[in-house]
Amino acid sequence: MIKIDGNTLWRGGEKIGSIDGHRIWAHDGKKLGYFDDRYIYSEGGHKLAYVEGDYLISYGAGGDESRIRLETVSEEVEGGIAPGIEKCAVYVLLGS
């Protein structure tokens, strides 16, 4: 489980990254990606996922899409007053 505490991201008591505006960073300072109101992008600008209704939809290999309920994302990424897309970006970019 990932916990958002302010702009810092934690997993099991270990700092794993941070949030700076709409950008997600790894703990070592590497830029992982960013998000807007609906889409999540890799640092290179490739669309990785988007939010539609009650689902996070991730792009897979060969154009396949997987759907994850936003409720599940909220169970895996807790804390803060983060909006849904921010939690989804953390979930996609740093894993559950």
Secondary structure, 3 states (H helix, E strand, C coil): CEEEECCEEEECCEEEEEEECCEEEECCCCEEEEECCCEEEECCCCEEEEEECCEEEEECHHHCEEEEEHHHHHHHEECCCCCHHHHHHHHHHHCC
